Amino acid sequence: MSIKILIADDDPDIRDILKLTLAEEESYEIIEAPDGEEALKIIRSKPLDLALLDYKMPKMDGRQVCSLVKKDLLLQHLPVIMVTGKGEISDRIEGIDAGADDYVVKPFEPKELLARIRMVLRRTKRDLEANPLTRLPGNVAILNELSSCIEAKAPYAVCYVDLDKFKAYNDKYGFEHGDDVIRETARILLSTTKELGNPNDFVGHIGGDDFVVVTTPDLCDKICEKIINDFDNISPSFYNQEDRENGFIIGYDRQSKIHQIPLLSISIGVVTNELRQITHVAEIGEIGAELKKLAKSMEKSNYVKDKRQKLP
């Protein structure tokens, strides 16, 4: 998979120089933006690996774009390199204060720029093994988190989150709209966990429409309830007016029979070590899959919490 880099600069000549340098030297995939507003729009809609932002741009400058990106729970892990004018020390300071990961000064030496880009990309990859769509920690980080929970022997709750009727939605509205739903779900999980959870709670993206939230048993009910409430409130906005008013979409099964498929809902299976001792990560996954399946059978957004004691 090629590395995608956004170049945001109002000077087309600078964009051309950057594009040639990056595409020829490292075969990076380049996306261009002529101003800050367009840059922010691209950042919010496309999975990127790095953003190269000129400090001075029309409509919105690089500092403003960077600040908004770093405040967004879903985008804050995107590395940003700020490009500033020669001798503009205040620009560099403000760029770093806005959250920029590094900066280069015009006129720049292409080899130095490439070295800085490689350094930031290496650091980001090391710090966050992430799902490319949501930038949330992926499977390696999730396994490490669950292993740490088991080893610590402290109370924990692992919430397996899954969307219902997502395939039917994708079939009708397309993968681009499906990706928007995934990103919005991630935002809900992040904001809810940040608001109601512990400071060190964990949110990961298993893949597709599957997520995991790791918190403590005393807080998991409130977190699940708010996730469900927020998702149910926003779910109708993913549909056109007709489907929204109907409360369903028309879909087909494998025998080409027409079905009325309800709007998207969310199911959560919650595994805790309150009543049972869990000794292996695979055990958490097996219990979580069983509980999530039970929650999905209820035909509406719901969560099911493990309340069974393990037989001696």
N, C-alpha and C positions, 0 to 999 in steps of 0.2 A: 504494500500500500504506500503510495507516494505521500511525502510530507507536504501539507498545504500551508502556504504562507500568504497572509494578506499584506499587500503594500498599499498604504493610504498616504497619498501626497497629491496636492493640487497642481503640481508641476508635472506635466506628461513626460518631459525629458528625463526628469529624475526617476519617474516610474519605469521608463524604458531601460535606463541604465541599471536599475535594481533588478528588473525582470531578467535582463540578459545575464547579469552577474550570477544571480541565484539559479536560474534555469539551466544555464550552460555548465556552471561549475559543479552543481550538486543535483541537478535534475529535480529541483523542487517544483511543485505545482503552484503557480502564482495566480492569485486573485487580486484585482485592482479596485481601488476606490478613489475618486477624485476629491472627496471631502469627508469631514468627520461624521456627518449624518449617514452617508452611504456606508462608511466603514462600520458603524455601529449596527446598521441593518444587516450587513453581511455576517458580522460576528454572531449576531443573535439567530441567524437562520442557517448557517453552514458550520459543519464541524471543522475547526481549524487547529493547526498545531502551533502557530505563532502569528502575532500581529506586529508589523513594523509600521509605526505611526509617526508621521511628521508632526512636530510640535505645533507649527502654525499652519492651520487649514481653515478654509471657509466653513460657515454654518456651525461647526463645532471643532474646537482644536483638539490636538492629541491628548492633552492633559485631561480634558473633560471626558473624552471617549474612554481613556484608561481608567479614570475614576469610576465611571458607570460600570465598566466591565468588572472591576475588582470588587464592587459592591454587590454584584449579582452572584447569588449563591451557586448558580449553575455554571457561571462563566469565569469565576475568580481564579481558576487554576490555569487559564489561558496565559501563556507567557507573552509579555509585551516589551518590545524594544522601542524606545523613543529616539527619534532623529531630531537633533537640535542644530541651530546655527552656530557657527564658529564664535567662541567667546561668550555665548549666551549662558553664563553660569546660572542665572536665576531660572532659566527654562529647564536646565538639567535638574536643579534642586526641586522645582515644582513637579517635574515629571516623576521623579523618584518618590516624592511625597504622595503623588496620586496612585502609586503602586507599581510603576514600571519596574521590570526585572533588570533592565540594563539600558544603556543609551549609547548612541554613536553621534559623532559631530561631523557636520558637513564642512568642507568636502571630505568624504571618507575614503579610506583605502579599501578597495574591494576585498582583499585577503583578510584584513582585520575584521570587516563586517562578517564575512563568512565564518571566521573563527569564533566571533561572539555569538552568532546564531547557533553554531554547533554546540557551544558551551551551554547556552540557555536550554536548548533542546535536550541535551544529555542530563542536565540538572532536573528538568521537569519530568523526564522519563523515570529517573531514579526516584524522585520524590512521590510520583503518583502514577501507578500502573492503572490507567483509566480506560473506561469505556469511551470510544471515540465520539459517540453521539451526545452523551450527557456530561462527559468528563468526570463522572463519578468513579470512585475506585472500583476496579473490576474483580475478576474471580480470584486472582492471586492474593490481592489485599483482603478479600472477603474470607478466604480460607485462613489467612493469618490472623484475622480478627477473631474468628470463631475458635481457633486453636488457643488463642490467648485467653478467651473467656473460660474455656475448659480448664486450662492450667491454673488460672487465678482462683478458681473455686469460689468466687464471689457470686452473688445473685445476678442473673442476666436473663434477658428476654430477647429472643430473635424473632423478628416479625418478617415473614415471607409475604411479599406483596405482589399481586398479579392482577392484570386487567381482564375483565370478562367481555366477551364478544369482540375482542380486538381484531381478530382475523377478518371477521365480517366487515368491520369498519375499514380496514386496510383494502379489502377487495373492492369496496364501493368508492372510497375517497382517495385511494392511492397512498403510496409509501411516504410521500412528502408530508401529507397531512398526518399520517400515522406517526412520523417522526416528531411533529409538533406536539401530538398527544403525549408521547414518551417524555419529551423535554418538560412539558408542563407538569406531568406526574412527578418527575424528579424534583422540580421546584417545590411542589407541595410537600413532598417527603422531607426535603431539606429545611424548608421554613418551619414546618411543624415540629420537627425534631429540635431545631435550634430554639424555638419558642418554649416548648414544653419538656424537652429532654434534659439530660445531664450534659455538662460541657464537653465531655469526651465521647458522647454517643456517636454511632457510626452509621452512615448511609452508603450502601453500595449498589451497583447495577450489575446483576447477574448476566443480563443480556435480553434483547427483545423487550417484552413488557414485564419482565421479572426483576424485582428489586428486593433488597433486604435492609431492614433497620435493626440495629442492635442497641438496646437500651436496658433498663432495669425493670423488674416485675412491678414495682410500685408506680411506674409512670407509663407502662405500655398501654393500659386501657385508655387513658386520656389521649395519648398520641394516636392510637388507632381510630378512636372516635372522631378526632379532628381531621385526620387524613380522609376518612370516609365522607364527612360533612363537606369539606372543601372540594373534594373530587366530584361529589354529586351536584354541587352548586355550579361547577364549571363545565361539567360533561355536556349539557345541552348546547353550549357555545361551539362545540366541535362540529356541529351538524348544520345543514342548510335549514331554511325556515320550514319547509314542508316536513322534513323528517323530524325536526324539533317539535312541531305541533302535533304530529302523529304519535310521537313517543316511540317510534320504531323505524327500522329500515327494512326494505324487502331484500331477502337473500335467497340463495339456492343451496340445497344440500347436494350430496354426491349423486343422488338419483334425479337431480334437476327439478326437484319439487320446491315450490315457492314457500318461504317461511317469513313470518314477521319476527324480526330480530330486535330485541330491546336495545335501548341506548347503552353506551358503555357504562359499566359499573366497576367496582374495585373489591377484591377479596383479599383477606389477610389471615394467614395462619400463624399463631404465636406459640413458639416453643420456649418454655422456661425450665430452669432447674430447681424450681420451688419444691416440687413433690417427687422428683426423680433425679437420680444421679446420672449424668451423661458423660461418657468417657471418650467419645470419638466424634469428630466433625460429621462423619457420614450419618451418625445417629440423629444429629440435629436436622440434617437434610431430609431424612426419611420421615421423621415425625412432622416436620414442616410441610412436606408435600401432602401428607395424609390430612392434616388440619386445613390446608388451603383448599384441597379437593372438597372437603365438607363445607367450607364457607362458600365455595362456588356453586354448590348444589342448591343454595337458598334463593337463587334468581334475583338477588339484589345486592347492593354493597353491604358487606358484612365482615366481621372478624370472628374467628374461633380461637379460643385460648386453651392450651393443654392443661387439663385439670386431673389427669389420671396419674395415679401412683404406679411406679414401675413394680412389677411383681418381684418378690425376693427370689 
